[in-house]
Structures are given as C-alpha cells and as structure tokens.
C-alpha cells in the first residue's frame, strides 16, 4: 500500500516558495540540509505552535489556510484550469468556519487547530489523492446530495411552473372571451384602413 502512495515533492508542497527561500538563506550547519528538511521543519514547527496553544494559533491556522488556496484559486481562474480541488477545499473550509461559531465546542476538542491545520494542508496538496477530493467526494458530497431536495431548486418544477403560468393566463383569457359571446374579431388590413378613413359602416340610428 505504501508503494501506491504519491511521493511528496517539496517543490510542489504548499508554501514551497517560502520554504525554498528559507533554504537558500540558511547558514552553513556542517551537515546537508535539503528543501525537504526545511519543509518538514517548517510544518513541524507550525504543528507544535498550534498544539501548545500559544497565542495566535487561530490566526496562524486561518492565515495559512487562506493565503495559498486563495492564490491557487486565482491562478485557476486566470489560466482557465480545472478548479474542482479548490471548490471542494472552500466547502471544507466553510464547514470549519461554521464549527468555530461555537467557541465552547472548540475548547472541548484537544489540539483542534493542529488537527485543522493538518487536514487543510492535506487538502492543499496538489497531487492525486489529496484531501479535498477524498473528503468531499466520500463524505461531504453524499451529505449535500441528501439535502439537495430540501435546500436546492428543482429545475423541472421551475420550468413547468413558468410554462403552466403562461398557459393558465392564456386559458383564462380565452374563457373570458368565450363568455362574452365568441372569439375576438380578427383585424384585417382592409378593415383597419376603413376604420381609419371613416368608410366603415356605423351603427344605424
């Protein structure tokens, strides 16, 4: 099973340019330091920061969870690339936002921001089997599909409703005309000219 797992390339990891910049500016340490070491060290420090509960954990998690995905969403829109991963990502992120409306509930979950950061990082990963696609397709999408009939619109009913409304108005108009004594008179070109010139026969007095 481990052979089938995608190999994580530090160059494609989220915030790879930032960790690459750190790697280029590192002083000599006496042992080789690769970009993968810097990337793992950076995310390990972020996990430790949020796990200990240092002030600013919520801001740091939200900042890292918004900046990179927002930029990638912009690039997909600019370059006309498929954005299904980022659409799924923002749905997942919105669920976290709804959960955080209740601070008392968040306080009862140990290492909440560490779990959130790890899940969002997995969802950001630009590879096969990323968290956004897996979590959305296997958990969130089936749940939303069950609510679709309640929260969403039925296009067939909407289309039928518009057509039936026009048909009802047309039927009521025909019914009113028939009740008055028949179909409405048809206007022809000759009759319209006669009526305008005064040649039409008027009522006998």
C-alpha positions in Angstrom: 0.0 0.0 0.0 2.9 2.4 0.7 4.1 1.9 -2.9 0.9 3.3 -4.2 1.1 6.4 -2.1 2.1 9.5 -4.1 5.6 10.7 -3.3 5.6 14.2 -1.8 7.8 16.5 -3.6 8.9 19.6 -1.5 8.8 21.7 -4.7 5.1 21.1 -5.0 4.2 21.4 -1.4 2.1 24.3 -0.3 4.2 27.4 0.5 7.1 25.7 -1.3 8.5 29.1 -2.4 8.6 30.3 1.1 10.4 27.3 2.5 12.7 27.4 -0.6 13.6 30.9 0.3 14.4 29.8 3.9 16.6 27.0 2.5 18.6 29.4 0.3 19.3 31.7 3.1 20.3 29.1 5.7 23.8 29.4 7.1 26.3 26.6 7.0 25.4 23.9 9.5 28.1 21.3 8.9 25.6 18.8 7.5 23.5 18.7 4.4 20.1 20.3 4.6 17.7 19.7 1.8 14.5 21.5 0.9 12.5 18.6 2.2 14.2 19.0 5.6 13.2 22.7 5.7 9.6 22.0 4.6 9.2 19.3 7.3 10.8 21.5 9.9 8.5 24.4 9.0 5.3 22.4 9.2 6.5 20.6 12.3 7.1 24.0 14.0 3.6 25.1 12.9 2.1 21.9 14.4 4.0 22.4 17.7 2.9 26.0 17.8 -0.8 25.2 17.4 -0.7 22.1 19.7 0.8 24.0 22.6 -1.9 26.6 22.3 0.4 29.7 22.0 -1.4 33.0 21.5 -2.1 33.4 17.8 -2.8 29.8 16.9 -6.2 30.5 15.5 -4.8 33.4 13.4 -1.9 31.4 12.2 -4.1 28.5 11.1 -6.6 30.7 9.3 -3.8 32.7 7.6 -2.1 29.6 6.3 -5.4 28.1 5.4 -6.5 31.0 3.3 -3.4 32.6 1.6 -2.1 29.7 -0.5 -5.6 28.3 -1.5 -6.8 31.8 -2.5 -3.8 32.3 -4.7 -4.2 28.9 -6.3 -7.9 29.7 -6.9 -6.9 32.9 -8.6 -4.4 31.1 -10.8 -7.0 28.5 -11.9 -9.4 31.3 -12.8 -6.7 33.3 -14.7 -5.3 30.3 -16.6 -8.7 28.6 -17.1 -7.6 25.5 -15.3 -9.9 23.0 -13.6 -10.7 24.2 -10.1 -12.6 21.3 -8.6 -9.9 20.7 -5.9 -10.2 24.3 -4.7 -14.0 24.4 -4.9 -14.0 21.3 -2.6 -11.4 23.0 -0.4 -13.5 26.1 0.2 -16.5 24.0 1.1 -14.5 22.1 3.6 -13.1 25.4 5.0 -16.6 26.8 5.3 -17.6 23.8 7.5 -14.7 24.6 9.8 -15.9 28.2 9.9 -19.4 27.1 10.9 -18.0 24.8 13.6 -16.0 27.7 15.0 -19.1 29.8 15.6 -19.3 27.9 19.0 -16.1 28.7 20.9 -17.2 26.4 23.8 -17.4 23.4 21.4 -13.9 24.2 20.0 -12.5 24.4 23.5 -13.6 20.8 24.2 -11.6 19.4 21.2 -8.0 18.8 22.1 -5.4 20.1 19.6 -8.2 21.5 17.5 -6.1 23.9 15.5 -3.4 21.3 14.9 -6.0 18.9 13.5 -7.4 21.7 11.4 -4.0 22.7 10.0 -3.1 19.1 9.2 -6.3 18.5 7.4 -6.2 21.8 5.4 -2.6 21.0 4.5 -3.6 17.6 3.2 -6.4 19.3 1.2 -4.0 21.8 -0.3 -1.6 19.2 -1.6 -1.6 19.3 -5.4 -1.4 15.6 -6.1 -3.5 12.5 -6.7 -5.5 11.5 -3.6 -5.4 15.0 -2.0 -7.7 15.5 1.0 -10.0 18.0 -0.7 -11.1 15.4 -3.4 -11.3 12.5 -1.0 -13.1 14.2 1.9 -15.6 16.0 -0.4 -16.4 13.0 -2.7 -16.7 10.4 0.1 -18.3 12.4 3.0 -19.5 15.9 2.2 -21.0 15.4 -1.3 -23.2 12.5 -0.3 -24.5 14.5 2.7 -25.2 17.6 0.5 -26.9 15.3 -2.1 -29.4 14.3 0.6 -30.1 17.9 1.4 -30.4 18.9 -2.3 -34.1 18.2 -2.4 -34.7 20.4 0.6 -32.3 23.3 0.1 -31.9 23.3 -3.7 -34.3 24.2 -6.5 -36.0 21.7 -8.8 -35.3 22.9 -12.3 -38.1 20.8 -13.8 -40.6 22.1 -11.4 -39.4 25.6 -12.0 -39.6 25.2 -15.8 -43.0 23.6 -15.6 -44.3 26.3 -13.3 -43.3 29.1 -15.7 -44.9 27.4 -18.6 -48.1 26.4 -16.7 -48.4 30.0 -15.6 -48.5 31.3 -19.1 -50.9 28.6 -20.1 -53.2 29.4 -17.3 -53.3 33.1 -18.2 -53.9 32.3 -21.9 -56.7 29.8 -20.9 -58.4 32.4 -18.6 -58.3 35.0 -21.4 -59.9 32.6 -23.9 -62.5 31.7 -21.3 -63.4 35.3 -20.7 -63.8 35.9 -24.5 -66.0 32.9 -25.0 -68.2 34.0 -22.1 -68.7 37.3 -23.9 -70.1 35.6 -27.0 -67.4 34.1 -29.1 -63.9 34.5 -30.3 -62.4 38.0 -30.7 -62.8 39.6 -34.1 -59.9 39.3 -36.4 -58.5 42.6 -37.7 -57.5 42.7 -41.4 -55.6 45.3 -43.3 -58.7 46.4 -45.2 -60.9 46.8 -42.1 -58.2 48.7 -40.3 -57.8 51.1 -43.3 -61.6 51.6 -43.5 -61.8 52.3 -39.8 -59.1 54.9 -40.0 -60.6 56.6 -43.1 -64.2 56.6 -41.8 -65.6 54.4 -44.5 -66.7 51.7 -42.2 -70.4 51.3 -41.6 -71.5 52.8 -38.3 -74.5 51.7 -36.3 -78.0 52.6 -37.6 -79.9 55.1 -35.5 
